Every structure is written in C-alpha cells, then in structure tokens.
Amino acid sequence: MKILLINPFYGEIKNSRLPLSLSAEVGAIMPLGLASIAGYLRQKGIDVEILDAQANQILNSQIQKKIKESRADIIGLTSMTPTVHQDLDICVKAKELGKIVVLGGPQINAMPQEMLKIPVIDYGIKGEGEYPFYLLVEALKNKKSVRAIPGLVFRDESGAVIENPPYIHPNLDDLPLPARDLLPFEKYFSLISEGRLATLVPSRGCPFHCGFCFKQPSDTLIRFRSPQLVVDEIEALIAKFQINEINFVSDTFSVKKDFVEGLCSEILKRKIKISWIAPTRIGSVDYDLLKLMKSSGCRSLRFGIESGSEKILQLMNKPINKEETIKVFKWTKDIHLETFAYLIIGYIGETEGTIKETMSFIKKIQPDLIMYNIATPLPKTPLFDQAVKAGLVAPDYWSQFLKDPTTPRINYLFPDAEKWAKIAYREFYFSPKFLFKQATKIRPNNLMNHLRALRGLIKLQL
C-alpha cells in the first residue's frame, strides 16, 4: 500500500488567534509531525510520500489532481480546529477518488466523536501517530481487524464511533529521524529566523495547564530525547541540507535543566558552529544557564509573557512573577540574547486598563520582538468553559462551526480586541527606536524577511 501525507494550504483562517494579515506572512514551517510519521513508515518498508501544499502554495482546487497522480491508497492529514473545513474539503476530494482517509491532530483529539460521524473520514488517530498509523496500514493491507490499534478512532459495524485510548510513544530515542528529504526544504522560512532554517523536536509533552491551551494526550507524559542524539541530528542537518539555524520546537525546552546543559555541552564539545533559537519559560532559566546557551550558539529565546496584568495572568492559570520576568529579560540583554515575547489580547476579564498594563509592561522589559494573539476559546480548553459560563460563547459553538463553514468567527471575549491589537502592534513596531534598530540589522540575506514583516504589519493597520 502507498501512503500520501498532506499538509494543506490554508488561505483565510476564520478562528486563528493571529491577525489574518500576519498569519499570511510569518513563514512556512516544515510539518515535522507528518515527516516523523513518514520516517517511521519508511523504516518499516512502507511506500510513503508527503505533499506539502502549504509550502508549495498548492490550492485545494489542485489537490485532487495531486492525489490522483500519487496513486496512493491511504491519505493522511493533520487537522486543526480553525482549519477543519479546508481539511474536510481535501477529505471529500480523496474519497471521490476512492481513497482511505486518516485524520490526526488537535481537532480529532478535541472532537473525536463529531469528526468520525463525518462520512469522508474513515479513521482518526488520537495521541501520537507514528506507531498507530503503521499498525493501521498493516491491518488494512492484511485485511485484519483494526479494533485493538491504540489511539484509533473508528466506526464499528453498527456505525457507532469507537475511541481507543490515545497512544503516547514512551521513548523518543526509538523513533527514526523525520523524513525531511520528502519535503521541499528550500521553501521553508520564518520571520524570526536567520539563514537556512530547520525545525527540530527535542521533547514532547507539557506539564503546564495554561487556560487558553488545549491539552493533547501527549502532554500528559513529558519525554526528552538524548542530547547526544539531538546533536547527531543537528550534524546530519548541516551535512545534508547546509542549514545554519535550528528552531527547536518544544513546549518544555528548558524545564529539564540537565537536558539543556547536556545539549549545549555536546554542541560545544563537537565544536559545531550553529545558530539556534528556542521557546522557554520564565522560571525555568537562570543566569548561568542562559550564558551556557549563548556560548553554544543560542541567538534568540521566545517567552510566553501573555499579559502584564496580574488579574489576567491568574485567569490564564499562568503563574508568572512579573519581577522575575523583569530580571530574566535583564539577564538576556546583559548576555546579548535576542528575546521574543508572546502576548494575548482580549482574554476573558480583559479591560482597556489591563491591556494598557500589558503595553506598559512590554516597555519595561523591552523585548526585541513581540507577537500579540487575540484570545480565542478553542474547544476543550478552560478558556472555552470560562467563556460559556460567562455567557460570551454558545456551548455548542464548535459543533455548529464544524457542521456549517459559514458560521461566523467565535465572539471576541473583549469587543475591542482587534482594535487594541492594532494599537499594540503599531506602538511597538512603528516606534522610531524599533525602526532604527531593525534598519541597522538589514542584510541582503534577510531583506525579504524584513519586507514580509513590514507588509503584514501595514496590512494589519489598514
């Protein structure tokens, strides 16, 4: 059997947390989840291909032709809630060609019963997909029962939707490297990266319970790869793809201090010249660790600051000490590490006053870059439950959204959220200080990134 894994192309995303004008400009990041599944299937001798329609700008109207040309038996997609209608459009096109359709990702994990009641979806996978997808392929190829496959969501003979417990891979070191060679490597870029970029997953799982975040099954088990194997992968990426920057993708990158120390020490021991960026968390770094990270090539760190209001932070279940945040940002400046702050506008309980607190706090910590998201109560999140309880969102909103693609965007929890997002972006990115600093950084190899960012910000203001 042949497998085609598809990363769809998304135009307008109705319920995105990021303003639409910016979501189109932030970059094209390789779909490592699909690449990891492809790597696992290929290791087992299964014929697999990846179609990254997002990176190649292949519209849904062209997808059916690509599916037909692939001669694949099974089509696999990862689906997110805001993009579910575009994903279902591809499922329809695949079923018209007689393909078996398998869906994974946050949408299946959040709404498995509702999704498997849609006829164009044959199977869903809850949790991590490498091993369950392989077992499913083997069962279908050999015409055996799928009933015992971990993580599988399927319809039985009566049409009832059956959910097996989600699958979580116990040891990440057992997994083969993602099949990046099946991806259009030259098409990937990020506005926050410099040079030729590769993303890399060093860990899975997240111990935190932020109110705006949907907790996937894999979050329940925190697992880190061996620092030595991660550095082996970095060396392989440099040799095969000539990359010069790594973007670590992890919710818990610095939570396990000895992992970061081992990673940095291994990079230094092998004398690897590589720039890298990573997400981290206030409270899980100290001055000495930041210095070690810098010495091993760390260029930039991303922090989820979210709000400058203690009231909003409590509602988010984000126990960040603002004084500690000020101290960590001072350390990064002393060490010459670039900082990127993620923020949320329009959370439940938000007021004009709390937004101004956030904007004032940003002036105090002075990050190099910021991103404001508009609070969106996604399904199965504490924020959604809070919004329903407050009468701001209908309890069945996401069920209606799934049934009807014309359903309007979910209500802003703070009516002027979009207006204030524009004000906050304008105040930061169009300040003379920021514009002058960015002008001094422009080089031939990063000019296009600067132009994309400027274009997105101008669109947002207009």
Phi and psi in degrees as a GROMACS rama.xvg file:
@    title "Ramachandran Plot"
@    xaxis  label "Phi"
@    yaxis  label "Psi"
@TYPE xy
-109.004  141.594  LYS-2
-115.136  134.953  ILE-3
-119.089  118.169  LEU-4
-100.002  129.864  LEU-5
-118.354  130.009  ILE-6
-103.446  105.138  ASN-7
-67.8058  160.668  PRO-8
-91.8187  127.336  PHE-9
-112.182  125.455  TYR-10
-88.1788  -108.425  GLY-11
-77.0028  129.902  GLU-12
-111.75  110.972  ILE-13
-63.8718  -43.1508  LYS-14
-109.13  33.5793  ASN-15
-68.9442  145.296  SER-16
-79.1725  -18.945  ARG-17
-94.4332  135.383  LEU-18
-50.7922  138.469  PRO-19
-57.3209  -38.2613  LEU-20
-64.3003  -27.581  SER-21
-88.283  -34.8273  LEU-22
-61.4939  -26.7734  SER-23
-78.0278  -12.3244  ALA-24
-114.876  -10.1958  GLU-25
-70.9636  -19.5887  VAL-26
132.603  173.212  GLY-27
-118.556  112.395  ALA-28
-104.925  136.63  ILE-29
-61.2418  138.136  MET-30
-77.7719  84.084  PRO-31
-65.8944  -28.7191  LEU-32
-60.7335  -47.8586  GLY-33
-65.4995  -39.2101  LEU-34
-65.1769  -34.0302  ALA-35
-69.7684  -41.3104  SER-36
-62.7175  -42.6219  ILE-37
-62.4309  -41.591  ALA-38
-61.0836  -40.6582  GLY-39
-67.7791  -45.8891  TYR-40
-62.6563  -42.3553  LEU-41
-64.3384  -37.732  ARG-42
-60.8999  -29.9557  GLN-43
-87.4582  6.42678  LYS-44
85.2072  17.245  GLY-45
-95.9909  136.861  ILE-46
-74.6557  118.274  ASP-47
-138.846  146.091  VAL-48
-137.947  151.669  GLU-49
-119.197  132.03  ILE-50
-110.615  105.869  LEU-51
-93.3898  87.5816  ASP-52
-68.6091  -28.9134  ALA-53
-64.3296  -50.8123  GLN-54
-66.9094  -36.3844  ALA-55
-90.5965  1.34885  ASN-56
56.0713  44.7084  GLN-57
-95.2638  114.322  ILE-58
-70.3395  157.99  LEU-59
-57.4314  -31.1427  ASN-60
-63.8423  -20.5443  SER-61
-99.5561  -7.40816  GLN-62
-65.2007  -41.7638  ILE-63
-58.4791  -39.9905  GLN-64
-61.5812  -41.9508  LYS-65
-65.4019  -39.2045  LYS-66
-63.5213  -43.3518  ILE-67
-63.5626  -42.9421  LYS-68
-64.507  -29.5131  GLU-69
-71.8579  -23.5682  SER-70
57.5284  29.548  ARG-71
-77.2731  151.31  ALA-72
-91.9325  -33.0569  ASP-73
-124.729  134.72  ILE-74
-110.247  128.577  ILE-75
-119.201  136.485  GLY-76
-132.325  154.124  LEU-77
-103.602  128.934  THR-78
-118.667  134.095  SER-79
-109.619  154.609  MET-80
-57.3925  -49.8139  THR-81
-63.8326  -20.8669  PRO-82
-108.555  13.0468  THR-83
-61.6037  -33.4982  VAL-84
-70.2823  -38.7673  HIS-85
-64.0537  -38.9756  GLN-86
-64.1775  -43.2445  ASP-87
-65.6726  -31.495  LEU-88
-60.8957  -40.2665  ASP-89
-68.0858  -38.8803  ILE-90
-59.686  -41.7873  CYS-91
-60.4019  -45.4653  VAL-92
-63.3588  -38.1852  LYS-93
-68.0011  -41.6823  ALA-94
-67.5067  -32.8946  LYS-95
-60.9973  -25.7119  GLU-96
-94.8756  6.54262  LEU-97
79.5964  21.084  GLY-98
-85.6592  156.512  LYS-99
-86.3011  130.807  ILE-100
-112.323  127.658  VAL-101
-123.243  131.048  VAL-102
-119.83  135.912  LEU-103
-127.802  -173.964  GLY-104
102.778  -179.834  GLY-105
-57.9704  -36.5526  PRO-106
-65.8294  -41.4075  GLN-107
-65.8151  -39.8641  ILE-108
-67.3154  -33.8988  ASN-109
-81.0277  -37.749  ALA-110
-135.281  59.373  MET-111
-63.6998  -41.9342  PRO-112
-64.0693  -46.7971  GLN-113
-64.0676  -39.1691  GLU-114
-68.7542  -40.533  MET-115
-78.374  -4.96766  LEU-116
-83.9787  -4.96362  LYS-117
-87.0604  119.435  ILE-118
-59.994  -27.2503  PRO-119
-78.5444  -3.30673  VAL-120
-104.836  121.93  ILE-121
-87.8156  -42.1481  ASP-122
-143.547  149.056  TYR-123
-120.531  156.662  GLY-124
-126.249  121.399  ILE-125
-97.0793  140.252  LYS-126
86.2998  -148.763  GLY-127
-90.1351  141.112  GLU-128
-96.4984  -14.3257  GLY-129
-57.5423  -58.8194  GLU-130
-70.0226  -45.8488  TYR-131
-60.7753  -38.0882  PRO-132
-63.7091  -42.2238  PHE-133
-60.6662  -46.8463  TYR-134
-62.1432  -37.6103  LEU-135
-64.5049  -45.5012  LEU-136
-59.4208  -45.2398  VAL-137
-63.0053  -42.0526  GLU-138
-65.0903  -43.0781  ALA-139
-67.8474  -39.7229  LEU-140
-62.9196  -38.8596  LYS-141
-98.1522  7.7932  ASN-142
55.0717  46.0988  LYS-143
-108.504  167.241  LYS-144
-66.9965  143.056  SER-145
-100.555  0.823978  VAL-146
-57.7847  -34.1309  ARG-147
-95.0686  5.23215  ALA-148
-71.602  122.669  ILE-149
-62.9196  140.99  PRO-150
81.1903  -7.07265  GLY-151
-80.4289  138.07  LEU-152
-115.454  126.591  VAL-153
-154.525  169.284  PHE-154
-101.554  133.088  ARG-155
-84.7265  -172.792  ASP-156
-60.1112  -28.9689  GLU-157
-86.1085  -6.63958  SER-158
94.3833  -3.24702  GLY-159
-70.9601  143.035  ALA-160
-85.5747  122.612  VAL-161
-106.636  131.915  ILE-162
-115.999  115.418  GLU-163
-83.1549  153.756  ASN-164
-55.4908  141.34  PRO-165
-60.6551  148.961  PRO-166
-97.7339  134.293  TYR-167
-128.148  122.384  ILE-168
-72.824  122.334  HIS-169
-70.1246  -35.4266  PRO-170
-129.273  107.05  ASN-171
-66.4889  -23.6043  LEU-172
-67.417  -16.868  ASP-173
-75.4315  -21.2183  ASP-174
-78.8538  142.286  LEU-175
-71.2364  166.839  PRO-176
-66.3367  148.756  LEU-177
-57.0777  147.575  PRO-178
-82.8176  68.6705  ALA-179
-65.8521  -23.7073  ARG-180
-67.4073  -13.1292  ASP-181
-88.4111  1.67331  LEU-182
-109.769  154.505  LEU-183
-79.4119  78.4108  PRO-184
-54.2291  -36.8954  PHE-185
-69.7539  -11.8304  GLU-186
-89.427  -7.6335  LYS-187
-90.1978  137.103  TYR-188
-157.393  165.301  PHE-189
-145.757  140.432  SER-190
-64.1412  -22.4345  LEU-191
-96.2521  6.04867  ILE-192
-112.66  162.24  SER-193
-124.932  129.803  GLU-194
80.954  -164.965  GLY-195
-75.4335  124.13  ARG-196
-111.64  144.853  LEU-197
-135.778  140.308  ALA-198
-93.8846  151.192  THR-199
-147.793  134.489  LEU-200
-101.602  111.445  VAL-201
-92.4667  -14.6944  PRO-202
-157.629  166.276  SER-203
-136.8  152.85  ARG-204
101.487  158.088  GLY-205
-150.957  125.7  CYS-206
-85.5667  -5.00815  PRO-207
-93.6355  164.134  PHE-208
-134.538  59.6234  HIS-209
-65.4487  138.915  CYS-210
-64.7084  -24.4306  GLY-211
-90.0293  -3.05651  PHE-212
-106.419  134.722  CYS-213
-80.9892  123.961  PHE-214
-84.8757  110.02  LYS-215
-78.9272  158.322  GLN-216
-54.4124  -36.6486  PRO-217
-65.5687  -17.7507  SER-218
-67.7541  -19.9269  ASP-219
-74.8176  -14.2502  THR-220
-127.992  112.658  LEU-221
-85.5398  120.404  ILE-222
-132.613  135.551  ARG-223
-116.308  144.718  PHE-224
-78.6177  164.31  ARG-225
-65.1218  130.876  SER-226
-54.5689  -36.1032  PRO-227
-64.173  -42.105  GLN-228
-69.4052  -34.5274  LEU-229
-63.4674  -42.2225  VAL-230
-71.2134  -33.6171  VAL-231
-57.1987  -43.0668  ASP-232
-65.0647  -39.4575  GLU-233
-60.0232  -45.997  ILE-234
-62.027  -39.4029  GLU-235
-65.6208  -38.2171  ALA-236
-65.8863  -40.6826  LEU-237
-64.045  -44.6739  ILE-238
-68.3009  -41.1314  ALA-239
-87.3078  -35.5653  LYS-240
-120.233  2.02942  PHE-241
54.3381  41.0187  GLN-242
-78.8979  154.972  ILE-243
-127.388  5.46766  ASN-244
-146.972  138.246  GLU-245
-108.464  132.39  ILE-246
-108.288  105.991  ASN-247
-74.2557  130.809  PHE-248
-111.105  106.963  VAL-249
-164.381  136.857  SER-250
-79.4782  -11.4352  ASP-251
-134.521  31.1168  THR-252
-50.2165  -48.2008  PHE-253
-105.346  11.0695  SER-254
-66.7368  -36.2554  VAL-255
-100.552  96.9673  LYS-256
-60.1845  -39.8953  LYS-257
-68.1215  -23.8921  ASP-258
-66.564  -48.6785  PHE-259
-62.3995  -42.6231  VAL-260
-61.9291  -42.3906  GLU-261
-65.5161  -40.2684  GLY-262
-63.0269  -49.7742  LEU-263
-63.3496  -43.4911  CYS-264
-62.8328  -37.7196  SER-265
-68.4628  -40.2351  GLU-266
-62.0141  -43.9022  ILE-267
-67.8523  -40.9154  LEU-268
-62.0822  -38.3596  LYS-269
-86.4728  -2.79008  ARG-270
57.5484  42.8266  LYS-271
-82.9064  127.393  ILE-272
-94.08  100.42  LYS-273
-146.337  140.103  ILE-274
-92.7922  141.249  SER-275
-143.566  152.768  TRP-276
-130.25  155.899  ILE-277
-158.985  155.835  ALA-278
-82.5257  149.654  PRO-279
-149.64  -171.325  THR-280
-142.538  135.553  ARG-281
-58.5965  129.874  ILE-282
102.504  -13.1552  GLY-283
-118.051  15.8998  SER-284
-132.645  153.464  VAL-285
-133.586  175.454  ASP-286
-60.4354  -45.7722  TYR-287
-65.529  -38.3213  ASP-288
-66.7107  -40.7876  LEU-289
-61.8552  -40.6835  LEU-290
-62.8693  -43.2087  LYS-291
-62.943  -42.0671  LEU-292
-60.7275  -44.8553  MET-293
-60.2826  -43.5634  LYS-294
-65.9033  -24.0975  SER-295
-93.8558  4.27294  SER-296
116.639  -1.41537  GLY-297
-61.7819  128.343  CYS-298
-106.735  -34.5673  ARG-299
-150.521  144.267  SER-300
-124.927  142.005  LEU-301
-108.236  127.399  ARG-302
-118.587  134.315  PHE-303
-85.37  89.088  GLY-304
-81.2969  -39.6295  ILE-305
69.5632  -51.4591  GLU-306
-157.413  155.21  SER-307
-100.066  5.98547  GLY-308
-103.24  124.84  SER-309
-60.6085  -36.944  GLU-310
-61.8426  -46.6921  LYS-311
-69.3214  -39.1047  ILE-312
-59.5329  -38.781  LEU-313
-66.5255  -41.4945  GLN-314
-64.5145  -29.8236  LEU-315
-79.1718  -7.62999  MET-316
56.623  44.3551  ASN-317
-117.591  86.9064  LYS-318
-76.8924  73.018  PRO-319
-102.544  129.501  ILE-320
-85.213  119.313  ASN-321
-63.6381  -35.2098  LYS-322
-65.6759  -37.1197  GLU-323
-67.0842  -37.5047  GLU-324
-60.4732  -44.959  THR-325
-58.9941  -42.2957  ILE-326
-65.5708  -44.2315  LYS-327
-64.6552  -41.3732  VAL-328
-67.3968  -30.9589  PHE-329
-66.6138  -41.7907  LYS-330
-59.2184  -46.3016  TRP-331
-61.3429  -36.9355  THR-332
-67.7751  -41.5725  LYS-333
-61.3448  -35.7429  ASP-334
-89.2102  -9.44968  ILE-335
68.907  44.3306  HIS-336
-100.46  132.546  LEU-337
-71.0502  146.091  GLU-338
-124.532  143.252  THR-339
-127.63  123.771  PHE-340
-108.458  125.19  ALA-341
-91.1669  135.815  TYR-342
-137.408  157.413  LEU-343
-125.109  131.842  ILE-344
-113.576  140.261  ILE-345
88.9064  25.0275  GLY-346
-67.8316  162.74  TYR-347
-59.1038  136.089  ILE-348
87.4932  -3.26413  GLY-349
-67.1535  145.335  GLU-350
-136.168  171.306  THR-351
-59.3916  -35.3711  GLU-352
-65.746  -42.3728  GLY-353
-70.2314  -32.6274  THR-354
-65.3292  -41.9984  ILE-355
-64.9961  -33.6806  LYS-356
-60.1816  -43.2953  GLU-357
-63.2541  -46.3329  THR-358
-63.9489  -36.9077  MET-359
-68.0228  -37.5493  SER-360
-66.4988  -37.3076  PHE-361
-60.9118  -39.472  ILE-362
-63.2522  -32.2504  LYS-363
-74.7802  -42.2486  LYS-364
-88.0272  -20.1268  ILE-365
52.2707  62.131  GLN-366
-67.2142  160.804  PRO-367
-77.4307  -34.5344  ASP-368
-140.253  154.635  LEU-369
-136.835  160.121  ILE-370
-141.592  120.223  MET-371
-96.622  125.396  TYR-372
-104.94  151.042  ASN-373
-93.665  127.656  ILE-374
-55.7835  125.185  ALA-375
-128.942  115.879  THR-376
-76.8225  89.8409  PRO-377
-72.6661  159.029  LEU-378
-62.583  147.474  PRO-379
63.2165  28.7772  LYS-380
-112.301  152.02  THR-381
-57.0453  -34.219  PRO-382
-62.1607  -39.7612  LEU-383
-62.7911  -44.0586  PHE-384
-62.6177  -40.5701  ASP-385
-62.9338  -42.7551  GLN-386
-66.6959  -39.4117  ALA-387
-65.0187  -45.1364  VAL-388
-60.9997  -34.6477  LYS-389
-82.1641  -2.18555  ALA-390
76.3111  19.1692  GLY-391
-92.1625  -20.161  LEU-392
-138.588  139.716  VAL-393
-69.8884  138.109  ALA-394
-57.4186  -29.3542  PRO-395
-100.703  19.3479  ASP-396
-55.0827  -49.295  TYR-397
-70.9963  -30.3785  TRP-398
-65.6624  -41.2609  SER-399
-67.5195  -40.743  GLN-400
-60.0432  -40.7909  PHE-401
-64.7712  -39.6582  LEU-402
-74.9268  -32.4528  LYS-403
-132.131  106.827  ASP-404
-65.5742  -12.8911  PRO-405
-86.7118  -0.632672  THR-406
-56.586  129.48  THR-407
-62.6615  161.46  PRO-408
-54.2191  145.808  ARG-409
-57.7744  143.21  ILE-410
-57.6705  139.915  ASN-411
-66.4608  133.975  TYR-412
-73.0764  -25.2186  LEU-413
-120.08  115.994  PHE-414
-53.7945  -34.114  PRO-415
-97.5778  24.7456  ASP-416
-58.931  -44.9886  ALA-417
-66.276  -39.7904  GLU-418
-60.6207  -44.2998  LYS-419
-72.2055  -30.086  TRP-420
-62.012  -42.9951  ALA-421
-61.8402  -44.0855  LYS-422
-61.7589  -44.5347  ILE-423
-65.5524  -42.6652  ALA-424
-63.3221  -43.5001  TYR-425
-63.6465  -43.0565  ARG-426
-61.7347  -37.3602  GLU-427
-82.8895  -55.1364  PHE-428
-81.7664  -17.7151  TYR-429
-107.503  15.7627  PHE-430
-74.0673  143.87  SER-431
-54.8956  -37.5841  PRO-432
-62.3273  -46.3753  LYS-433
-67.2869  -45.5203  PHE-434
-61.321  -39.5403  LEU-435
-66.2359  -44.1699  PHE-436
-62.1235  -41.9622  LYS-437
-67.7985  -36.3594  GLN-438
-60.2471  -34.4631  ALA-439
-73.4649  -15.1108  THR-440
-95.4971  -9.73721  LYS-441
-68.8987  128.768  ILE-442
-132.73  163.498  ARG-443
-54.6626  -35.6067  PRO-444
-80.128  -10.9206  ASN-445
-122.361  7.8667  ASN-446
-59.0458  -42.8814  LEU-447
-63.1799  -39.2769  MET-448
-61.1963  -43.1253  ASN-449
-62.5609  -40.0505  HIS-450
-67.9918  -39.2978  LEU-451
-62.4807  -45.2854  ARG-452
-61.5453  -44.3836  ALA-453
-63.33  -40.9286  LEU-454
-62.1688  -43.6131  ARG-455
-64.3542  -41.7117  GLY-456
-68.0482  -39.1245  LEU-457
-65.0618  -42.747  ILE-458
-58.5265  -41.9126  LYS-459
-60.9669  -44.0657  LEU-460
-66.9944  -31.5126  GLN-461
